[in-house]
C-alpha cells in the first residue's frame, strides 16, 4: 500500500499524513496534501509472490479540503489505492457515505477523490466516507470496506460579532479614573482550534479620551476623572473587535455603547432675586420660585423656608414636589393702601446631601424676594356690611328709616351711587337716595304681614359702574295696636237639654295679632243687649279665658235649638281695641252620661249606619223607577185610543169668558157636570153643535159624519188670585 500526493503548506500537514501510515491492510491512501506514496515496490528480479506482504485492512487516514474554494475545476482531495489493484483495470473503486456523489466524487479506475462543490466549515466541519474496492466484472469486494474522514480546513472568512450589542450603561458622574462601565463580548464563527481566525482583540474607535477598553477582556472603563453630568450627560462609544489577534488582514466587527452619566448631588442650589406684582385673595399663590440646581432626581429635591421678612405670618412657602419649586402662599389679605411692598428672605436647602461631596460647599442658598402689591380697582366697601334699622308699622310713606354709607378703598376715590336690589324687595316697600344713601318707606307697612325686611343695598362707583359693593340693611317693623282680639278658635258649643243652672258649657280664649311688649291681656263680657240675657252668663277668669254658664235649666230644643251669644273681647293696648264675637250654643239631646246624641232642631234622622250618600242613591233609584212606570203607562194608554179620521173630525172653537166674581163651589150650580163628563154618550144629532158645553172636560168626542172638520178637546184653566177667579174655556 502506498499514500501519495503533493506536499501541502506546513510541517503540520506532514505529521498528520505520516501518523496514520500503519500496516493495516493492502490498501493505500494517498492524500491530496501528502508528498509521499505508499505504493509497494518490487525488488528487481524478485517474484511477485515473494514480494507480496501479508493481507492487511484499510490504512486509516484523514483527508483535508479547504473551505470556500473558488476555483473552476474540481478540488483534488486525495487518492485511494488497493494493493490488489494490478493496474489492469480489473479493480473498481466505490465511494459511499456523507456527500458521496453529491459533493465528493471518485475515479473508479484511479481512485482519485475530488470535491465538486464549495464547502463551508461553519455549516459542516467534516464528512465521514466509506471506500470499497470491488471486482469490475463481478462486483465482488476484493478488499474489506473501510471508513475515512474528510475534514474541511478552516479559513478566516467570518468577522467577529457582538450578539448582545448595542450596549447601554450608566456610571455616576465624578467617578474616579478606571471605573468599570460595562464589558462587551464578541464571537467569531471561525475554528478557534486552528490558527488565529477566532482570536479577537478589542479597541475603542470612538469615545476617546473619555473611555477606554481592555483589548483581551472587552471591559470598558472611564479614562478621565471627574466627568461632570451637568456639562455632558451622555456619550456614545464605538468598540471594535478584530480577529487574527488584531494583525493586518484580520476581519473586524463593531458595536456601540451608550454611556449615561448618572447624577450625584455635587451642586448646591442657587436662588435668584424674584419679584411679583399681584393682588390676590387669601390662600392664593403669590409667586413661584425655583433654586437653580443642575442635579436631577432626588439630588435636586428642595426644602424652602422663610427665614425673615416683612409681615410675619402674612406669607408661607411650601415645596411643589413635582417641579421642586417654592410656592409662596398668601395667609392674610393684602391692602395696597396700607402697605405696597414686602421683603422676604428665603432659604433653599438640598433635601438629600451626599457626604462625599460636602467639600463642594454648603448645599443651601438664600435670596430676598420682593413682593409688590399692585393697586387694583376694588369695589366700594360699606362702613357697616350689615346695618340694623327699625320703623313703626304706622309710619307714613316717605318716612326716613336710616342711612347707609360706603366708600371707595382705592387711592383715587370715586363718588358712590346707591340702589336697592329689588330681588330682595319685591313689593318695593323701601327707597334709597342714590347720592346720600338715605333709606325711606315707599309703601305702608304691616308688621303682621312681614315683621323683618332684609334688603341688599348696591354701592357702585360713578366712574366704573362694574365695581359694585354690597351691604345688607335689616329693617325691623315695630308693632302698634291695630288688630282687635278675636276668638282663638271657632267654637262649637253644645249643651244638653237637662243642663242645670250655673253649669259651665264652654271655656273661651282669644288671640291678637299684635305683640305688646308686656304680653296679651284680654277682658271678656257679654255684649249689650245680651247683658240682660236670662239664659246664659259669662265669667271672666282673669287669665285671658272666660267661662260661659247657664242661668237656668229646662232647655228644650223643640222650642229653641240654637242660641247666639255675643261676646265682647277688649285688649289692653293703647288705645284699646275690641271686637264682638258670636258664640253659637246648640241644644242637644244627651244620653245618661251627658254625651250629646242629637243637636239642633228636631228633624228626621237617618237610620243608624246609613250615610247621606247612600240615601241619595236610593232616592235616585226610586225616582228613576217612577219615571219608567209613568212612561210605560202613557205608552199603553196611547195604544188603546181609537184612530180618528180627518174627515170625521169637526174643528170648532168656542171661547166663553166669564167676568163674574167667583163664588167658590157655588159656581158649579150653573152647569150640569154629569153632562160634561159624558159627552161621548150623550151625543145627539139634534143637539146644536155650535154651542159648547159650559162644563169643561178632558174627554174627546167624535164629530158627525157629515162634517169633515176635526174636533178638538176642551181644556179648562182655572186661575185664582185673591178672591177673583177667572175661567177660560178654549
Buried (B, 14 or more C-beta within 10 A) or exposed (E): BBBBBEEBEEEEBBEBBEEBBEEBBBBBBBBBBBBBBBBBEEEEEEEEEEEEEEEBBBBBBBBBBBBBBEEEEBBBBBBBBBBBBEEEEBBBBBBEBBBBEEBBBBEBEEBBBBBEEEBBBBEEBBBEBBBBBBEBEEEEEBBBBBEBBBBBBBBBBBBBBBEEBBBEBBBBBBBEEEBEBBBBBBBBBBBEEBBBBBBBBBBBEBBEEBBBBBBEEBBBBBBEEEBEBBEEBEBEBBBBBBBBEBEEEBBBBBBBBBBBBBBBBBBBBEBEEBEBEBBBEEEEBBBBBBBEBBBBEEBBBBBBBBEEBBBEEBBBBBBBEEEBBBBBBBEEEBEBEEEBEBEBBBBBBBBEBBEEBEEEEEBBBEBBBBBEBEBEBBBBBBEEEEBEBEBBBBBEEEBEBBBBBBBBBBEEEBEBBBBBEEEBBEEEBBBBBEEEBBBBBBEEBBBEEEBEBEBBBBBBBEEEEEBBBBBBBEBEBBBBBBBBBBBBEEBEBBBBBEBEEEBEBBEBBBBBBBBBEEEBBBBBBBBEEBEEBEBBBBBEEEEBBBBBBBEEEEBEBEEEBEBEBBBBBBBBBEEEBBBBBEBEBBBBBBEEEEEBEBBEEEEEEEEEEEEEEEEEEEEEEEEEEEEEEEEEEEEEEEEEEEEEEEEBBBEBEEEEEBEEEBEEEEBEEEEEEEBBBBBEEEEEEEEEBEEBBBBBBEEBBBBEEEBEBBBEEBEEEEEEEEEEBBBBBE
